[in-house]
């Protein structure tokens, strides 16, 4: 079984990730300092913090395109979101830290 790379060559070149509804690669992309543009369905909102770490688009091509374009045109905003995205993943998606939190809850 092979594991697909969530970051395409196009994503690496552009410095953003159009993830749509796929949540599988969202944390992997975020930790690489690449802000995502995702639709707000399923568990996407658990990861994507609109306007802070990434952008949430309505489920329309026009809105997704608009959000992608805004990130492409604003390098400073794109880099700031990327930094925040990485920090958020490191703080909230660490397996050891999450297991310690669960153990603490179980013990209480």
C-alpha positions in Angstrom: 0.0 0.0 0.0 1.4 3.4 -0.9 0.7 6.7 0.9 -0.1 9.5 -1.4 1.7 12.8 -1.0 -0.9 15.5 0.0 1.4 18.2 -1.6 1.4 18.3 -5.3 4.2 20.0 -7.3 1.7 22.8 -8.1 0.9 23.3 -4.5 4.6 23.5 -3.6 5.2 26.0 -6.3 2.2 28.2 -5.4 2.6 28.0 -1.7 -1.1 27.3 -1.1 -3.3 24.2 -1.1 -6.7 23.9 -2.6 -7.9 21.0 -0.4 -11.7 21.2 -1.0 -13.5 18.7 1.3 -10.5 16.4 1.8 -9.4 16.5 5.5 -6.8 13.7 5.2 -4.0 15.9 4.0 -5.0 19.2 5.7 -2.7 18.9 8.8 0.2 17.6 6.6 -0.2 20.6 4.4 -0.6 23.1 7.3 2.5 21.9 9.0 4.4 22.7 5.8 3.3 26.3 6.2 0.9 26.1 3.3 -2.4 27.8 3.9 -5.4 25.8 2.7 -8.6 26.8 1.0 -11.2 24.2 2.0 -14.9 23.9 2.1 -16.4 23.9 5.6 -17.8 20.4 5.7 -17.1 17.4 7.9 -14.1 17.8 10.2 -12.5 20.5 8.1 -13.6 23.1 10.7 -11.7 21.2 13.4 -8.5 22.1 11.6 -9.1 25.1 9.4 -9.4 28.4 11.3 -10.8 30.8 8.7 -8.8 33.9 8.2 -6.2 32.8 10.8 -4.6 29.7 9.6 -6.4 29.0 6.3 -9.6 30.0 4.4 -12.9 28.3 4.3 -14.8 28.7 1.0 -18.4 28.0 0.2 -18.9 24.9 -1.9 -18.8 26.8 -5.2 -16.1 27.1 -7.7 -16.4 30.9 -7.7 -15.8 31.2 -4.0 -13.0 28.7 -4.0 -11.3 30.5 -6.9 -11.8 33.8 -5.2 -10.1 32.6 -1.9 -7.2 31.0 -3.8 -6.7 34.1 -5.8 -6.7 36.3 -2.6 -3.9 34.1 -1.2 -1.9 34.1 -4.4 -2.1 37.9 -4.6 -1.2 38.6 -1.0 2.2 37.0 -0.2 2.4 38.5 3.3 -1.0 37.2 4.3 -0.2 33.8 2.8 3.1 33.6 4.8 1.4 34.7 8.0 -1.4 32.2 7.6 1.2 29.5 6.8 3.2 30.2 10.0 0.0 30.2 12.1 -1.2 27.0 10.5 2.1 25.2 11.3 2.0 26.5 14.9 -1.6 25.3 15.3 -0.9 21.8 14.0 2.2 21.5 16.3 0.1 22.6 19.3 -3.1 20.6 18.5 -2.1 17.5 16.5 0.7 16.1 18.5 -0.1 12.4 19.2 1.8 12.3 22.6 0.2 15.5 23.8 -3.3 14.3 22.8 -2.8 10.9 24.5 -1.7 12.7 27.7 -4.9 14.8 27.5 -7.1 11.7 27.1 -5.3 9.9 30.0 -5.9 13.0 32.2 -9.6 13.0 31.3 -9.9 9.2 32.0 -8.1 9.6 35.4 -10.4 12.4 36.5 
